[in-house]
Amino acid sequence: MTNKKMTTEQELIKGSAGRHETFTPRYGWLKKGYDRCLANPHVFNDENAIEQLGVGKNMVRSIRFWCLLFRLLENDENPGCLRPSDFGKQLLDTENGWDPYLEDPTSLWLLHWQIFRAPFMAVSWNLAFSYIMLQTFTARELTNAIDAKAREIEGLCNIAKSSFEKDVSCILRMYVPDNREQVEIRCPFTDLGLIVPAIESPEKDRYRYSSGPKPNLHDLVFMAAVFDYASHWYQGQNSLPLSHITFGPMSPGMAFRLSESECGQRIESVCRQIHGVTFTETNGIRQVQFVRTADELNKECLVKYYGGKR
């Protein structure tokens, strides 16, 4: 097996923090950023970007960040230009996209997963979900834990603690359920319920990760993330232990906060639907084995899920 600890930390070395301009991704922002970039690759650098996107200057930069982080847009060969990625086209194309207006909650899980595919763009997210094991936490405690972990990783030591503070504020506003009625300023990712108030604690503003079942995360999209994880971190291998899928840094289990039994049940379900994938146990080690490429299987899971909804 690849020394995954070294691999993931090498990815994080290139990382940065605070690039969201303090804004969480709002309803309509991702589609708007995608559509405007499709029409004008220079849109985020144009003098009239504020008018084209209908938001303030800092929000323009934030939309650009989120569209890149979620891998909906990518850098073009022309300096200063962006273009829709293949993934962005598949998901958000108005005519043929899987879910152009992100009406399916499972699409939000799929976007959430993209954060762990580009760990250097959102260091705090990856540290918070993959390395921080606090049972409950306040914003300050999570900031301190992220800052302490960052000090252990070469290349992250120069990130100011104030940047981690901004990131933690964004993380909590992005995922903690919000009951405000103003939908346009709510973050849709609060519907995932990944971080919730720790109601058992008398202390206000204390939170915990929600590790229970995720009913609006479809098994096929979970499995697409498993194959994406295998393709990115375990290139050339045709098997992956359940323990790595559940507990490995930046793994689907950590990203989605699923238990080992929950991951196993989802894998078993998909193995009955996808050709060339088996879930076996040898010498007490449960693992996914596949005879086709992880990239091919990732695409098949997504096409099967979204195609089956039409």
C-alpha positions as CSV (number, residue, x, y, z in Angstrom):
1,M,0.0,0.0,0.0
2,T,1.0,3.6,-0.7
3,N,2.3,5.5,2.4
4,K,-0.8,7.6,2.5
5,K,0.1,9.7,5.4
6,M,3.1,11.1,3.5
7,T,1.1,11.5,0.4
8,T,-1.8,13.5,1.9
9,E,0.6,15.7,3.9
10,Q,2.6,16.4,0.8
11,E,-0.6,17.6,-0.8
12,L,-1.3,19.8,2.2
13,I,2.1,21.4,2.1
14,K,1.0,23.4,-0.9
15,G,-2.0,24.7,0.9
16,S,-3.5,28.0,1.8
17,A,-6.3,29.3,3.9
18,G,-8.9,32.1,4.0
19,R,-9.5,32.4,0.2
20,H,-13.3,32.3,0.5
21,E,-13.4,36.0,1.5
22,T,-15.4,34.9,4.6
23,F,-18.4,33.9,2.5
24,T,-19.9,30.4,2.3
25,P,-21.3,29.2,-1.0
26,R,-24.8,30.6,-1.3
27,Y,-27.8,29.4,-3.2
28,G,-27.4,30.1,-6.9
29,W,-23.7,31.1,-6.7
30,L,-22.2,28.0,-8.3
31,K,-24.6,28.0,-11.3
32,K,-24.1,31.7,-11.8
33,G,-20.3,31.4,-11.7
34,Y,-20.4,28.5,-14.1
35,D,-22.8,30.2,-16.6
36,R,-21.0,33.5,-16.6
37,C,-17.6,31.8,-17.1
38,L,-19.0,29.7,-19.9
39,A,-20.1,33.0,-21.6
40,N,-17.0,34.9,-20.8
41,P,-13.8,33.2,-19.6
42,H,-12.4,36.5,-18.4
43,V,-15.4,37.3,-16.2
44,F,-13.7,37.1,-12.8
45,N,-11.0,39.6,-14.0
46,D,-13.2,42.0,-15.9
47,E,-13.6,45.5,-14.6
48,N,-17.4,45.0,-14.7
49,A,-17.4,41.6,-13.0
50,I,-19.5,43.1,-10.2
51,E,-22.2,43.9,-12.8
52,Q,-21.9,40.6,-14.6
53,L,-22.3,38.5,-11.5
54,G,-24.6,40.9,-9.6
55,V,-22.6,40.7,-6.4
56,G,-20.0,42.8,-4.5
57,K,-16.2,42.7,-5.2
58,N,-15.3,40.3,-2.4
59,M,-18.2,38.0,-3.4
60,V,-16.8,37.9,-7.0
61,R,-13.6,36.5,-5.6
62,S,-15.5,34.1,-3.3
63,I,-17.6,32.7,-6.2
64,R,-14.4,32.1,-8.1
65,F,-12.9,30.3,-5.2
66,W,-15.8,28.0,-4.6
67,C,-16.2,27.2,-8.3
68,L,-12.5,26.2,-8.5
69,L,-12.6,24.3,-5.2
70,F,-15.6,22.3,-6.2
71,R,-13.8,21.6,-9.5
72,L,-16.7,23.2,-11.6
73,L,-14.2,25.5,-13.3
74,E,-10.5,25.1,-14.0
75,N,-7.7,27.3,-15.2
76,D,-7.5,27.8,-18.9
77,E,-4.2,27.9,-20.9
78,N,-4.8,31.6,-21.5
79,P,-3.6,33.6,-18.5
80,G,-6.4,35.1,-16.4
81,C,-9.1,32.9,-17.9
82,L,-11.1,30.1,-16.5
83,R,-13.2,27.4,-18.3
84,P,-15.8,24.9,-17.2
85,S,-14.3,21.6,-16.2
86,D,-15.6,18.3,-17.6
87,F,-17.1,17.6,-14.2
88,G,-18.7,21.1,-14.2
89,K,-20.2,20.5,-17.6
90,Q,-21.6,17.1,-16.6
91,L,-23.2,18.5,-13.5
92,L,-24.3,22.0,-14.4
93,D,-24.9,22.2,-18.1
94,T,-28.3,23.8,-18.5
95,E,-29.4,21.5,-21.3
96,N,-27.8,18.2,-20.5
97,G,-26.4,18.5,-17.0
98,W,-27.1,16.0,-14.3
99,D,-28.5,18.6,-11.9
100,P,-28.0,22.1,-13.3
101,Y,-29.7,23.9,-10.4
102,L,-28.5,21.6,-7.6
103,E,-32.0,20.5,-6.6
104,D,-30.9,17.1,-5.5
105,P,-29.3,16.9,-2.0
106,T,-27.0,14.2,-3.2
107,S,-25.4,16.7,-5.6
108,L,-24.3,18.7,-2.5
109,W,-22.6,15.6,-1.1
110,L,-20.8,15.2,-4.4
111,L,-19.6,18.8,-4.3
112,H,-18.6,18.4,-0.7
113,W,-16.5,15.5,-1.7
114,Q,-14.6,17.7,-4.2
115,I,-13.0,19.6,-1.3
116,F,-11.1,16.4,-0.4
117,R,-9.9,16.1,-4.0
118,A,-8.1,19.4,-3.8
119,P,-6.8,19.5,-0.2
120,F,-4.3,22.3,-0.8
121,M,-7.1,24.7,-1.7
122,A,-9.0,24.2,1.6
123,V,-6.5,23.1,4.2
124,S,-8.7,23.8,7.2
125,W,-11.6,21.7,5.8
126,N,-9.2,18.8,5.3
127,L,-7.6,19.1,8.7
128,A,-11.0,19.5,10.4
129,F,-12.6,16.5,8.8
130,S,-9.5,14.2,8.5
131,Y,-7.3,14.9,11.5
132,I,-9.3,16.5,14.3
133,M,-10.9,14.0,16.6
134,L,-12.6,16.3,19.2
135,Q,-15.8,14.9,20.5
136,T,-17.3,18.3,20.8
137,F,-15.8,21.7,20.2
138,T,-16.2,25.5,20.1
139,A,-15.0,27.6,17.3
140,R,-11.9,28.5,19.4
141,E,-11.2,24.9,20.2
142,L,-11.4,23.8,16.6
143,T,-9.2,26.7,15.5
144,N,-6.6,25.8,18.1
145,A,-6.7,22.1,17.0
146,I,-6.3,23.0,13.3
147,D,-3.5,25.4,14.1
148,A,-1.7,22.9,16.2
149,K,-1.9,20.2,13.5
150,A,-0.8,22.7,10.9
151,R,2.4,23.4,12.9
152,E,3.3,19.7,12.5
153,I,3.2,19.8,8.6
154,E,6.0,21.4,6.7
155,G,4.7,24.3,4.6
156,L,1.7,25.1,6.7
157,C,3.7,26.7,9.6
158,N,3.5,30.2,7.9
159,I,-0.3,30.3,7.7
160,A,-1.4,32.8,10.3
161,K,-3.7,31.6,13.0
162,S,-6.1,34.4,12.1
163,S,-6.6,32.7,8.7
164,F,-7.6,29.5,10.5
165,E,-10.0,31.5,12.6
166,K,-11.7,32.8,9.5
167,D,-11.8,29.3,8.0
168,V,-13.4,27.8,11.1
169,S,-16.0,30.5,11.1
170,C,-16.8,29.7,7.5
171,I,-16.8,25.9,8.1
172,L,-19.4,26.3,10.9
173,R,-21.6,28.7,8.9
174,M,-21.3,26.3,5.9
175,Y,-22.4,23.1,7.7
176,V,-24.3,23.9,11.0
177,P,-28.0,24.0,10.3
178,D,-29.4,27.5,9.9
179,N,-33.1,28.3,10.4
180,R,-33.0,31.7,8.8
181,E,-35.8,32.3,6.3
182,Q,-33.7,34.3,3.9
183,V,-32.9,31.5,1.5
184,E,-30.7,33.6,-0.7
185,I,-28.1,34.1,2.1
186,R,-28.3,30.6,3.5
187,C,-25.7,28.0,2.6
188,P,-27.2,24.9,1.0
189,F,-24.6,22.7,2.6
190,T,-26.3,23.2,6.0
191,D,-28.8,20.6,4.7
192,L,-26.1,17.9,4.9
193,G,-26.1,18.1,8.7
194,L,-22.4,17.3,9.0
195,I,-21.8,19.5,12.0
196,V,-24.6,20.1,14.5
197,P,-25.0,21.8,17.9
198,A,-23.9,19.6,20.8
199,I,-27.3,19.8,22.5
200,E,-26.1,17.6,25.3
201,S,-23.7,20.4,26.4
202,P,-25.0,23.3,28.4
203,E,-22.4,25.5,26.8
204,K,-23.7,27.7,24.0
205,D,-22.0,27.5,20.6
206,R,-20.5,24.1,21.2
207,Y,-20.7,21.7,18.2
208,R,-20.0,18.1,17.2
209,Y,-19.6,16.1,14.0
210,S,-22.7,14.2,13.0
211,S,-21.6,10.6,12.5
212,G,-24.9,8.9,12.1
213,P,-26.6,7.6,8.9
214,K,-26.8,10.1,5.9
215,P,-30.1,9.2,4.2
216,N,-29.8,11.8,1.5
217,L,-26.4,10.5,0.4
218,H,-27.0,7.9,-2.2
219,D,-25.0,4.7,-2.2
220,L,-23.9,5.2,-5.8
221,V,-22.5,8.7,-5.2
222,F,-20.8,7.4,-2.0
223,M,-19.2,4.6,-4.1
224,A,-18.2,7.1,-6.8
225,A,-16.3,8.9,-4.1
226,V,-14.6,5.6,-3.1
227,F,-13.4,5.1,-6.7
228,D,-12.3,8.7,-7.0
229,Y,-10.4,8.3,-3.7
230,A,-8.8,5.1,-5.1
231,S,-7.8,6.7,-8.3
232,H,-6.3,9.8,-6.7
233,W,-4.4,8.2,-3.7
234,Y,-3.9,4.6,-4.8
235,Q,-3.1,4.8,-8.4
236,G,-2.6,1.5,-10.2
237,Q,-4.0,-0.6,-7.4
238,N,-7.1,-2.8,-7.8
239,S,-8.1,-3.2,-4.1
240,L,-8.8,-1.0,-1.2
241,P,-9.3,-2.0,2.5
242,L,-12.5,-0.9,4.2
243,S,-10.4,0.6,7.0
244,H,-8.7,3.0,4.5
245,I,-12.1,3.9,3.0
246,T,-13.5,4.7,6.4
247,F,-10.6,6.1,8.4
248,G,-7.9,7.2,5.9
249,P,-7.1,10.9,5.7
250,M,-9.3,12.6,3.2
251,S,-11.3,9.3,2.7
252,P,-15.0,9.1,2.0
253,G,-15.6,7.8,5.5
254,M,-14.0,10.9,7.0
255,A,-15.4,13.3,4.5
256,F,-18.9,12.0,5.0
257,R,-18.5,11.1,8.6
258,L,-19.7,7.5,8.2
259,S,-19.0,4.5,10.5
260,E,-17.2,1.5,9.2
261,S,-20.4,-0.6,9.3
262,E,-22.2,2.1,7.3
263,C,-19.5,2.2,4.7
264,G,-19.5,-1.6,4.4
265,Q,-23.3,-1.7,3.9
266,R,-23.1,0.9,1.2
267,I,-20.3,-0.9,-0.6
268,E,-22.2,-4.2,-0.4
269,S,-25.2,-2.5,-1.9
270,V,-23.3,-1.1,-4.9
271,C,-21.4,-4.3,-5.5
272,R,-24.8,-5.8,-6.5
273,Q,-25.3,-3.1,-9.1
274,I,-21.9,-2.6,-10.7
275,H,-20.1,-5.2,-12.7
276,G,-16.5,-6.1,-11.9
277,V,-16.6,-5.0,-8.2
278,T,-16.5,-7.4,-5.2
279,F,-16.4,-6.9,-1.4
280,T,-14.3,-9.7,0.1
281,E,-12.9,-10.7,3.5
282,T,-9.5,-12.4,3.8
283,N,-7.7,-13.0,7.1
284,G,-10.1,-10.7,8.8
285,I,-9.4,-7.8,6.3
286,R,-12.5,-6.6,4.4
287,Q,-11.7,-4.9,1.1
288,V,-13.1,-3.7,-2.2
289,Q,-11.6,-5.4,-5.2
290,F,-12.2,-4.3,-8.8
291,V,-11.0,-5.5,-12.2
292,R,-11.8,-2.2,-14.1
293,T,-10.1,1.1,-13.6
294,A,-11.2,3.3,-10.6
295,D,-11.8,6.2,-13.0
296,E,-14.1,4.1,-15.2
297,L,-16.0,2.8,-12.1
298,N,-16.3,6.4,-10.7
299,K,-18.0,7.6,-13.9
300,E,-20.3,4.5,-14.1
301,C,-21.6,5.1,-10.6
302,L,-22.4,8.7,-11.3
303,V,-24.0,8.0,-14.7
304,K,-26.0,5.2,-13.2
305,Y,-27.3,7.4,-10.4
306,Y,-28.1,10.5,-12.4
307,G,-29.3,8.6,-15.4
308,G,-31.6,6.5,-13.3
309,K,-33.3,9.7,-12.0
310,R,-34.4,10.8,-15.5
